[in-house]
Each structure stands twice: as C-alpha cells, then as structure tokens.
Amino acid sequence: MRKFVVTALFIASFLIINNLVRSIYNFWHKQDLLVSAQQELQQQKKEREKLTRELTRVKDPLFIEQEARDKLFLVKPGERIVLLPKEGLEDSTQSGKPKKREPNWKQWLVLFFRS
C-alpha cells in the first residue's frame, strides 16, 4: 500500500512538473510573440505618420501646381514654356579649343618653384 502511494505521488508530481514546464515554455513563447507584435506596431505607426505627412504635403495647392508645371507642362495665362535642346547645352559648356594638359612633373615645378 505504501509503495502504491509513493508511486502515485511520484506520477502526480511528474505530471505537475511536466505541465508547469510546458506552461512556462508557452508563456515565454507568447512573450516573444508579444514583443515582436509591439515592434511591428511601432513600425506601422511610424509608417502611418510618414504617410500622413506625405498626404498633407501632396494636398498642398503649391505642390499640386508644381507637379502640374513639371510633369504636365501646364502654364499660367501669359506665361510661355521655353525648351532648350540638349545639344546646345553641351556645346555651350565646353570651350571651342580643348585645353592642353601639362605633365604632372611640370605642374609640381610650377607649384613649388615659380610661385
């Protein structure tokens, strides 16, 4: 009879410990899930704030006017659009004659001894 009681207590304590360990593991796992969910929430809040700022910027009449001018080439009454060709810009930035480059040793001589 005493052997039966000891065995029953041993089995009961084993089951209690097993359930306790499983509960602790589940608690830690859920705590990790909670932390990751909170981080995701913070990230989503930052994204929402960014999008809210972007929305207020886009709804601004000055922004709408600027986009219409830049992308749709719209003008106000009395204004004219002037488009410059790309070839003309490149030619005007370069001089007619290419500059002759001196060797590095001559540049050093001029820098140190003829200044």
VEXZA-428415 format. One record per atom (N, C-alpha, C): residue number from 1; x, y, z; atom name. Coordinates in steps of 0.2 Angstrom, whole numbers, plus 5000, padded with zeros to 4 digits. Example, Ala and Ser with C-alpha at 12.3 -4.5 7.8 and 13.67 -1.06 7.14 Angstrom:
<pt num="1" u="5066" v="4972" w="5039" atome="N"/>
<pt num="1" u="5062" v="4978" w="5039" atome="CA"/>
<pt num="1" u="5066" v="4984" w="5039" atome="C"/>
<pt num="2" u="5064" v="4989" w="5035" atome="N"/>
<pt num="2" u="5068" v="4995" w="5036" atome="CA"/>
<pt num="2" u="5064" v="5000" w="5039" atome="C"/>
REM end
This chain:
<pt num="1" u="5004" v="4994" w="5000" atome="N"/>
<pt num="1" u="5000" v="5000" w="5000" atome="CA"/>
<pt num="1" u="5004" v="5006" w="5000" atome="C"/>
<pt num="2" u="5009" v="5006" w="5004" atome="N"/>
<pt num="2" u="5014" v="5012" w="5004" atome="CA"/>
<pt num="2" u="5017" v="5013" w="4998" atome="C"/>
<pt num="3" u="5019" v="5008" w="4995" atome="N"/>
<pt num="3" u="5023" v="5008" w="4988" atome="CA"/>
<pt num="3" u="5018" v="5011" w="4983" atome="C"/>
<pt num="4" u="5012" v="5009" w="4983" atome="N"/>
<pt num="4" u="5007" v="5012" w="4979" atome="CA"/>
<pt num="4" u="5006" v="5020" w="4980" atome="C"/>
<pt num="5" u="5006" v="5022" w="4986" atome="N"/>
<pt num="5" u="5005" v="5029" w="4987" atome="CA"/>
<pt num="5" u="5011" v="5033" w="4985" atome="C"/>
<pt num="6" u="5017" v="5030" w="4986" atome="N"/>
<pt num="6" u="5024" v="5033" w="4984" atome="CA"/>
<pt num="6" u="5024" v="5034" w="4976" atome="C"/>
<pt num="7" u="5022" v="5028" w="4973" atome="N"/>
<pt num="7" u="5021" v="5028" w="4965" atome="CA"/>
<pt num="7" u="5016" v="5033" w="4963" atome="C"/>
<pt num="8" u="5011" v="5034" w="4966" atome="N"/>
<pt num="8" u="5005" v="5039" w="4964" atome="CA"/>
<pt num="8" u="5008" v="5046" w="4965" atome="C"/>
<pt num="9" u="5011" v="5047" w="4971" atome="N"/>
<pt num="9" u="5014" v="5054" w="4972" atome="CA"/>
<pt num="9" u="5019" v="5055" w="4967" atome="C"/>
<pt num="10" u="5023" v="5051" w="4965" atome="N"/>
<pt num="10" u="5029" v="5052" w="4960" atome="CA"/>
<pt num="10" u="5026" v="5053" w="4953" atome="C"/>
<pt num="11" u="5021" v="5050" w="4951" atome="N"/>
<pt num="11" u="5017" v="5051" w="4945" atome="CA"/>
<pt num="11" u="5014" v="5058" w="4945" atome="C"/>
<pt num="12" u="5010" v="5059" w="4950" atome="N"/>
<pt num="12" u="5007" v="5066" w="4951" atome="CA"/>
<pt num="12" u="5012" v="5071" w="4951" atome="C"/>
<pt num="13" u="5017" v="5071" w="4954" atome="N"/>
<pt num="13" u="5022" v="5076" w="4954" atome="CA"/>
<pt num="13" u="5026" v="5077" w="4947" atome="C"/>
<pt num="14" u="5027" v="5071" w="4944" atome="N"/>
<pt num="14" u="5029" v="5071" w="4937" atome="CA"/>
<pt num="14" u="5025" v="5075" w="4932" atome="C"/>
<pt num="15" u="5018" v="5074" w="4933" atome="N"/>
<pt num="15" u="5013" v="5077" w="4929" atome="CA"/>
<pt num="15" u="5013" v="5084" w="4930" atome="C"/>
<pt num="16" u="5013" v="5086" w="4937" atome="N"/>
<pt num="16" u="5013" v="5093" w="4939" atome="CA"/>
<pt num="16" u="5019" v="5097" w="4936" atome="C"/>
<pt num="17" u="5025" v="5094" w="4937" atome="N"/>
<pt num="17" u="5031" v="5097" w="4934" atome="CA"/>
<pt num="17" u="5031" v="5098" w="4927" atome="C"/>
<pt num="18" u="5028" v="5092" w="4923" atome="N"/>
<pt num="18" u="5028" v="5092" w="4916" atome="CA"/>
<pt num="18" u="5023" v="5098" w="4914" atome="C"/>
<pt num="19" u="5018" v="5099" w="4917" atome="N"/>
<pt num="19" u="5013" v="5104" w="4915" atome="CA"/>
<pt num="19" u="5016" v="5111" w="4917" atome="C"/>
<pt num="20" u="5019" v="5111" w="4922" atome="N"/>
<pt num="20" u="5022" v="5118" w="4924" atome="CA"/>
<pt num="20" u="5028" v="5120" w="4919" atome="C"/>
<pt num="21" u="5032" v="5115" w="4917" atome="N"/>
<pt num="21" u="5037" v="5117" w="4912" atome="CA"/>
<pt num="21" u="5034" v="5119" w="4905" atome="C"/>
<pt num="22" u="5029" v="5115" w="4903" atome="N"/>
<pt num="22" u="5025" v="5117" w="4897" atome="CA"/>
<pt num="22" u="5022" v="5124" w="4897" atome="C"/>
<pt num="23" u="5019" v="5125" w="4903" atome="N"/>
<pt num="23" u="5016" v="5132" w="4904" atome="CA"/>
<pt num="23" u="5021" v="5138" w="4904" atome="C"/>
<pt num="24" u="5027" v="5136" w="4907" atome="N"/>
<pt num="24" u="5032" v="5141" w="4907" atome="CA"/>
<pt num="24" u="5035" v="5142" w="4899" atome="C"/>
<pt num="25" u="5036" v="5137" w="4896" atome="N"/>
<pt num="25" u="5038" v="5137" w="4889" atome="CA"/>
<pt num="25" u="5033" v="5141" w="4885" atome="C"/>
<pt num="26" u="5026" v="5140" w="4885" atome="N"/>
<pt num="26" u="5021" v="5143" w="4882" atome="CA"/>
<pt num="26" u="5021" v="5151" w="4884" atome="C"/>
<pt num="27" u="5022" v="5152" w="4890" atome="N"/>
<pt num="27" u="5022" v="5159" w="4892" atome="CA"/>
<pt num="27" u="5028" v="5163" w="4889" atome="C"/>
<pt num="28" u="5034" v="5160" w="4889" atome="N"/>
<pt num="28" u="5040" v="5163" w="4885" atome="CA"/>
<pt num="28" u="5039" v="5164" w="4878" atome="C"/>
<pt num="29" u="5036" v="5159" w="4875" atome="N"/>
<pt num="29" u="5034" v="5159" w="4868" atome="CA"/>
<pt num="29" u="5029" v="5165" w="4866" atome="C"/>
<pt num="30" u="5024" v="5166" w="4870" atome="N"/>
<pt num="30" u="5019" v="5171" w="4869" atome="CA"/>
<pt num="30" u="5022" v="5178" w="4871" atome="C"/>
<pt num="31" u="5027" v="5178" w="4876" atome="N"/>
<pt num="31" u="5030" v="5184" w="4877" atome="CA"/>
<pt num="31" u="5034" v="5187" w="4871" atome="C"/>
<pt num="32" u="5038" v="5182" w="4868" atome="N"/>
<pt num="32" u="5042" v="5184" w="4862" atome="CA"/>
<pt num="32" u="5037" v="5186" w="4856" atome="C"/>
<pt num="33" u="5031" v="5183" w="4856" atome="N"/>
<pt num="33" u="5026" v="5185" w="4851" atome="CA"/>
<pt num="33" u="5024" v="5192" w="4852" atome="C"/>
<pt num="34" u="5023" v="5193" w="4859" atome="N"/>
<pt num="34" u="5020" v="5200" w="4861" atome="CA"/>
<pt num="34" u="5026" v="5205" w="4859" atome="C"/>
<pt num="35" u="5032" v="5204" w="4860" atome="N"/>
<pt num="35" u="5037" v="5209" w="4859" atome="CA"/>
<pt num="35" u="5038" v="5210" w="4851" atome="C"/>
<pt num="36" u="5037" v="5205" w="4847" atome="N"/>
<pt num="36" u="5038" v="5206" w="4840" atome="CA"/>
<pt num="36" u="5032" v="5210" w="4838" atome="C"/>
<pt num="37" u="5026" v="5208" w="4841" atome="N"/>
<pt num="37" u="5020" v="5212" w="4838" atome="CA"/>
<pt num="37" u="5020" v="5219" w="4840" atome="C"/>
<pt num="38" u="5023" v="5221" w="4846" atome="N"/>
<pt num="38" u="5024" v="5228" w="4848" atome="CA"/>
<pt num="38" u="5029" v="5231" w="4844" atome="C"/>
<pt num="39" u="5034" v="5228" w="4842" atome="N"/>
<pt num="39" u="5039" v="5231" w="4837" atome="CA"/>
<pt num="39" u="5036" v="5232" w="4830" atome="C"/>
<pt num="40" u="5032" v="5227" w="4828" atome="N"/>
<pt num="40" u="5028" v="5228" w="4822" atome="CA"/>
<pt num="40" u="5023" v="5234" w="4822" atome="C"/>
<pt num="41" u="5020" v="5235" w="4828" atome="N"/>
<pt num="41" u="5015" v="5240" w="4829" atome="CA"/>
<pt num="41" u="5019" v="5247" w="4829" atome="C"/>
<pt num="42" u="5025" v="5248" w="4832" atome="N"/>
<pt num="42" u="5029" v="5254" w="4832" atome="CA"/>
<pt num="42" u="5031" v="5255" w="4825" atome="C"/>
<pt num="43" u="5033" v="5250" w="4821" atome="N"/>
<pt num="43" u="5035" v="5251" w="4814" atome="CA"/>
<pt num="43" u="5029" v="5254" w="4810" atome="C"/>
<pt num="44" u="5023" v="5251" w="4811" atome="N"/>
<pt num="44" u="5017" v="5253" w="4807" atome="CA"/>
<pt num="44" u="5015" v="5260" w="4809" atome="C"/>
<pt num="45" u="5016" v="5262" w="4815" atome="N"/>
<pt num="45" u="5014" v="5269" w="4817" atome="CA"/>
<pt num="45" u="5019" v="5274" w="4814" atome="C"/>
<pt num="46" u="5025" v="5272" w="4814" atome="N"/>
<pt num="46" u="5030" v="5277" w="4810" atome="CA"/>
<pt num="46" u="5028" v="5277" w="4803" atome="C"/>
<pt num="47" u="5026" v="5272" w="4800" atome="N"/>
<pt num="47" u="5024" v="5272" w="4793" atome="CA"/>
<pt num="47" u="5018" v="5276" w="4792" atome="C"/>
<pt num="48" u="5013" v="5275" w="4796" atome="N"/>
<pt num="48" u="5007" v="5279" w="4796" atome="CA"/>
<pt num="48" u="5008" v="5287" w="4797" atome="C"/>
<pt num="49" u="5013" v="5289" w="4801" atome="N"/>
<pt num="49" u="5015" v="5296" w="4802" atome="CA"/>
<pt num="49" u="5018" v="5298" w="4796" atome="C"/>
<pt num="50" u="5022" v="5294" w="4793" atome="N"/>
<pt num="50" u="5026" v="5296" w="4787" atome="CA"/>
<pt num="50" u="5021" v="5297" w="4781" atome="C"/>
<pt num="51" u="5016" v="5293" w="4780" atome="N"/>
<pt num="51" u="5011" v="5293" w="4775" atome="CA"/>
<pt num="51" u="5006" v="5299" w="4776" atome="C"/>
<pt num="52" u="5005" v="5300" w="4783" atome="N"/>
<pt num="52" u="5001" v="5306" w="4784" atome="CA"/>
<pt num="52" u="5004" v="5313" w="4782" atome="C"/>
<pt num="53" u="5011" v="5313" w="4784" atome="N"/>
<pt num="53" u="5014" v="5319" w="4782" atome="CA"/>
<pt num="53" u="5015" v="5320" w="4774" atome="C"/>
<pt num="54" u="5016" v="5314" w="4771" atome="N"/>
<pt num="54" u="5016" v="5314" w="4764" atome="CA"/>
<pt num="54" u="5009" v="5316" w="4761" atome="C"/>
<pt num="55" u="5004" v="5314" w="4764" atome="N"/>
<pt num="55" u="4997" v="5316" w="4761" atome="CA"/>
<pt num="55" u="4996" v="5323" w="4762" atome="C"/>
<pt num="56" u="4998" v="5326" w="4768" atome="N"/>
<pt num="56" u="4997" v="5333" w="4769" atome="CA"/>
<pt num="56" u="5001" v="5337" w="4764" atome="C"/>
<pt num="57" u="5007" v="5335" w="4762" atome="N"/>
<pt num="57" u="5011" v="5338" w="4758" atome="CA"/>
<pt num="57" u="5008" v="5338" w="4751" atome="C"/>
<pt num="58" u="5005" v="5332" w="4749" atome="N"/>
<pt num="58" u="5003" v="5331" w="4742" atome="CA"/>
<pt num="58" u="4996" v="5335" w="4741" atome="C"/>
<pt num="59" u="4992" v="5336" w="4747" atome="N"/>
<pt num="59" u="4986" v="5340" w="4746" atome="CA"/>
<pt num="59" u="4987" v="5348" w="4746" atome="C"/>
<pt num="60" u="4993" v="5350" w="4747" atome="N"/>
<pt num="60" u="4995" v="5357" w="4747" atome="CA"/>
<pt num="60" u="4994" v="5360" w="4740" atome="C"/>
<pt num="61" u="4991" v="5365" w="4739" atome="N"/>
<pt num="61" u="4990" v="5368" w="4732" atome="CA"/>
<pt num="61" u="4996" v="5370" w="4729" atome="C"/>
<pt num="62" u="5001" v="5372" w="4732" atome="N"/>
<pt num="62" u="5008" v="5374" w="4729" atome="CA"/>
<pt num="62" u="5011" v="5367" w="4726" atome="C"/>
<pt num="63" u="5010" v="5362" w="4730" atome="N"/>
<pt num="63" u="5013" v="5355" w="4727" atome="CA"/>
<pt num="63" u="5009" v="5353" w="4721" atome="C"/>
<pt num="64" u="5003" v="5354" w="4721" atome="N"/>
<pt num="64" u="4999" v="5352" w="4715" atome="CA"/>
<pt num="64" u="5001" v="5356" w="4709" atome="C"/>
<pt num="65" u="5002" v="5363" w="4710" atome="N"/>
<pt num="65" u="5004" v="5367" w="4705" atome="CA"/>
<pt num="65" u="5011" v="5366" w="4702" atome="C"/>
<pt num="66" u="5015" v="5364" w="4707" atome="N"/>
<pt num="66" u="5022" v="5362" w="4705" atome="CA"/>
<pt num="66" u="5022" v="5356" w="4701" atome="C"/>
<pt num="67" u="5018" v="5351" w="4703" atome="N"/>
<pt num="67" u="5018" v="5345" w="4699" atome="CA"/>
<pt num="67" u="5015" v="5346" w="4692" atome="C"/>
<pt num="68" u="5010" v="5350" w="4692" atome="N"/>
<pt num="68" u="5006" v="5352" w="4685" atome="CA"/>
<pt num="68" u="5011" v="5355" w="4681" atome="C"/>
<pt num="69" u="5015" v="5359" w="4683" atome="N"/>
<pt num="69" u="5020" v="5363" w="4679" atome="CA"/>
<pt num="69" u="5026" v="5358" w="4677" atome="C"/>
<pt num="70" u="5028" v="5354" w="4681" atome="N"/>
<pt num="70" u="5034" v="5350" w="4680" atome="CA"/>
<pt num="70" u="5032" v="5344" w="4676" atome="C"/>
<pt num="71" u="5027" v="5340" w="4677" atome="N"/>
<pt num="71" u="5025" v="5334" w="4674" atome="CA"/>
<pt num="71" u="5020" v="5335" w="4668" atome="C"/>
<pt num="72" u="5016" v="5340" w="4669" atome="N"/>
<pt num="72" u="5011" v="5341" w="4663" atome="CA"/>
<pt num="72" u="5012" v="5347" w="4659" atome="C"/>
<pt num="73" u="5017" v="5350" w="4660" atome="N"/>
<pt num="73" u="5020" v="5356" w="4657" atome="CA"/>
<pt num="73" u="5014" v="5361" w="4656" atome="C"/>
<pt num="74" u="5010" v="5362" w="4661" atome="N"/>
<pt num="74" u="5005" v="5367" w="4661" atome="CA"/>
<pt num="74" u="5008" v="5374" w="4663" atome="C"/>
<pt num="75" u="5005" v="5379" w="4661" atome="N"/>
<pt num="75" u="5007" v="5386" w="4662" atome="CA"/>
<pt num="75" u="5001" v="5390" w="4664" atome="C"/>
<pt num="76" u="5003" v="5396" w="4667" atome="N"/>
<pt num="76" u="4998" v="5401" w="4669" atome="CA"/>
<pt num="76" u="4997" v="5405" w="4663" atome="C"/>
<pt num="77" u="4991" v="5408" w="4663" atome="N"/>
<pt num="77" u="4989" v="5413" w="4657" atome="CA"/>
<pt num="77" u="4995" v="5418" w="4657" atome="C"/>
<pt num="78" u="4998" v="5419" w="4651" atome="N"/>
<pt num="78" u="5003" v="5424" w="4650" atome="CA"/>
<pt num="78" u="5010" v="5422" w="4650" atome="C"/>
<pt num="79" u="5011" v="5416" w="4653" atome="N"/>
<pt num="79" u="5017" v="5413" w="4653" atome="CA"/>
<pt num="79" u="5019" v="5409" w="4647" atome="C"/>
<pt num="80" u="5025" v="5408" w="4645" atome="N"/>
<pt num="80" u="5027" v="5404" w="4640" atome="CA"/>
<pt num="80" u="5032" v="5399" w="4642" atome="C"/>
<pt num="81" u="5032" v="5393" w="4639" atome="N"/>
<pt num="81" u="5037" v="5387" w="4640" atome="CA"/>
<pt num="81" u="5043" v="5388" w="4635" atome="C"/>
<pt num="82" u="5049" v="5388" w="4638" atome="N"/>
<pt num="82" u="5055" v="5388" w="4634" atome="CA"/>
<pt num="82" u="5058" v="5381" w="4635" atome="C"/>
<pt num="83" u="5059" v="5377" w="4630" atome="N"/>
<pt num="83" u="5063" v="5371" w="4630" atome="CA"/>
<pt num="83" u="5069" v="5372" w="4626" atome="C"/>
<pt num="84" u="5075" v="5370" w="4629" atome="N"/>
<pt num="84" u="5081" v="5370" w="4627" atome="CA"/>
<pt num="84" u="5084" v="5364" w="4624" atome="C"/>
<pt num="85" u="5087" v="5363" w="4618" atome="N"/>
<pt num="85" u="5089" v="5357" w="4616" atome="CA"/>
<pt num="85" u="5095" v="5355" w="4620" atome="C"/>
<pt num="86" u="5096" v="5348" w="4621" atome="N"/>
<pt num="86" u="5102" v="5346" w="4625" atome="CA"/>
<pt num="86" u="5108" v="5347" w="4621" atome="C"/>
<pt num="87" u="5109" v="5347" w="4614" atome="N"/>
<pt num="87" u="5115" v="5348" w="4611" atome="CA"/>
<pt num="87" u="5118" v="5355" w="4612" atome="C"/>
<pt num="88" u="5113" v="5360" w="4612" atome="N"/>
<pt num="88" u="5115" v="5367" w="4613" atome="CA"/>
<pt num="88" u="5118" v="5368" w="4620" atome="C"/>
<pt num="89" u="5116" v="5364" w="4625" atome="N"/>
<pt num="89" u="5118" v="5365" w="4632" atome="CA"/>
<pt num="89" u="5125" v="5362" w="4632" atome="C"/>
<pt num="90" u="5127" v="5356" w="4629" atome="N"/>
<pt num="90" u="5133" v="5353" w="4630" atome="CA"/>
<pt num="90" u="5138" v="5357" w="4626" atome="C"/>
<pt num="91" u="5137" v="5360" w="4620" atome="N"/>
<pt num="91" u="5141" v="5364" w="4616" atome="CA"/>
<pt num="91" u="5143" v="5371" w="4620" atome="C"/>
<pt num="92" u="5138" v="5374" w="4623" atome="N"/>
<pt num="92" u="5140" v="5380" w="4626" atome="CA"/>
<pt num="92" u="5144" v="5379" w="4633" atome="C"/>
<pt num="93" u="5144" v="5373" w="4636" atome="N"/>
<pt num="93" u="5148" v="5372" w="4642" atome="CA"/>
<pt num="93" u="5155" v="5371" w="4640" atome="C"/>
<pt num="94" u="5157" v="5369" w="4634" atome="N"/>
<pt num="94" u="5164" v="5367" w="4633" atome="CA"/>
<pt num="94" u="5166" v="5373" w="4628" atome="C"/>
<pt num="95" u="5173" v="5375" w="4629" atome="N"/>
<pt num="95" u="5175" v="5380" w="4625" atome="CA"/>
<pt num="95" u="5177" v="5377" w="4618" atome="C"/>
<pt num="96" u="5179" v="5381" w="4614" atome="N"/>
<pt num="96" u="5180" v="5379" w="4607" atome="CA"/>
<pt num="96" u="5186" v="5375" w="4606" atome="C"/>
<pt num="97" u="5191" v="5377" w="4610" atome="N"/>
<pt num="97" u="5198" v="5373" w="4609" atome="CA"/>
<pt num="97" u="5199" v="5369" w="4616" atome="C"/>
<pt num="98" u="5201" v="5363" w="4615" atome="N"/>
<pt num="98" u="5202" v="5359" w="4621" atome="CA"/>
<pt num="98" u="5209" v="5361" w="4624" atome="C"/>
<pt num="99" u="5209" v="5361" w="4631" atome="N"/>
<pt num="99" u="5214" v="5364" w="4635" atome="CA"/>
<pt num="99" u="5220" v="5358" w="4634" atome="C"/>
<pt num="100" u="5226" v="5361" w="4633" atome="N"/>
<pt num="100" u="5232" v="5356" w="4633" atome="CA"/>
<pt num="100" u="5234" v="5355" w="4640" atome="C"/>
<pt num="101" u="5235" v="5349" w="4642" atome="N"/>
<pt num="101" u="5237" v="5347" w="4649" atome="CA"/>
<pt num="101" u="5244" v="5346" w="4649" atome="C"/>
<pt num="102" u="5247" v="5349" w="4654" atome="N"/>
<pt num="102" u="5254" v="5349" w="4655" atome="CA"/>
<pt num="102" u="5256" v="5342" w="4659" atome="C"/>
<pt num="103" u="5262" v="5339" w="4659" atome="N"/>
<pt num="103" u="5263" v="5333" w="4663" atome="CA"/>
<pt num="103" u="5263" v="5335" w="4670" atome="C"/>
<pt num="104" u="5263" v="5330" w="4674" atome="N"/>
<pt num="104" u="5262" v="5332" w="4682" atome="CA"/>
<pt num="104" u="5269" v="5334" w="4684" atome="C"/>
<pt num="105" u="5274" v="5332" w="4682" atome="N"/>
<pt num="105" u="5281" v="5335" w="4685" atome="CA"/>
<pt num="105" u="5281" v="5342" w="4683" atome="C"/>
<pt num="106" u="5279" v="5345" w="4678" atome="N"/>
<pt num="106" u="5279" v="5352" w="4676" atome="CA"/>
<pt num="106" u="5274" v="5356" w="4681" atome="C"/>
<pt num="107" u="5269" v="5353" w="4682" atome="N"/>
<pt num="107" u="5264" v="5356" w="4687" atome="CA"/>
<pt num="107" u="5267" v="5357" w="4694" atome="C"/>
<pt num="108" u="5271" v="5351" w="4696" atome="N"/>
<pt num="108" u="5274" v="5352" w="4703" atome="CA"/>
<pt num="108" u="5279" v="5357" w="4703" atome="C"/>
<pt num="109" u="5283" v="5358" w="4697" atome="N"/>
<pt num="109" u="5288" v="5363" w="4697" atome="CA"/>
<pt num="109" u="5285" v="5370" w="4698" atome="C"/>
<pt num="110" u="5280" v="5371" w="4694" atome="N"/>
<pt num="110" u="5277" v="5377" w="4694" atome="CA"/>
<pt num="110" u="5274" v="5379" w="4701" atome="C"/>
<pt num="111" u="5271" v="5374" w="4704" atome="N"/>
<pt num="111" u="5268" v="5375" w="4711" atome="CA"/>
<pt num="111" u="5274" v="5377" w="4716" atome="C"/>
<pt num="112" u="5279" v="5373" w="4716" atome="N"/>
<pt num="112" u="5284" v="5374" w="4721" atome="CA"/>
<pt num="112" u="5289" v="5380" w="4720" atome="C"/>
<pt num="113" u="5292" v="5380" w="4714" atome="N"/>
<pt num="113" u="5297" v="5385" w="4712" atome="CA"/>
<pt num="113" u="5295" v="5391" w="4709" atome="C"/>
<pt num="114" u="5290" v="5392" w="4706" atome="N"/>
<pt num="114" u="5288" v="5398" w="4702" atome="CA"/>
<pt num="114" u="5282" v="5402" w="4705" atome="C"/>
<pt num="115" u="5281" v="5401" w="4712" atome="N"/>
<pt num="115" u="5275" v="5404" w="4715" atome="CA"/>
<pt num="115" u="5277" v="5411" w="4718" atome="C"/>
REM end
